[in-house]
Amino acid sequence: MDTAASISTIVNCDQGTGQIIDLSAHEYNNYKVVKFWTIPELENHLQKNPQNAVQIESKTVDTGERKTFFGHLANTS
């Protein structure tokens, strides 16, 4: 028996709502979509509040692992 969770999401950007669906458990949860700032809004905020700026760096590494997602071969990360 496969016990891995099978999770999907549905997002309605116009209404700012979404659902996280656990297909294995036959359950779902509603949530509000976070509105991100535009680049000008972010730059304006950081000019007024430079102490809030935090530099973040990330690096993606391709492990070579592949899985099938909706019938298509996809990279996992």
ABEGO torsion letter per residue (X at the ends): XBABBBBBBBBBAAAGBBBBBBAAAGBBBBBBBBBBBBAAAAAAAAAABAAABBBBBBBBBBAGBBBBBGGBBBBBX
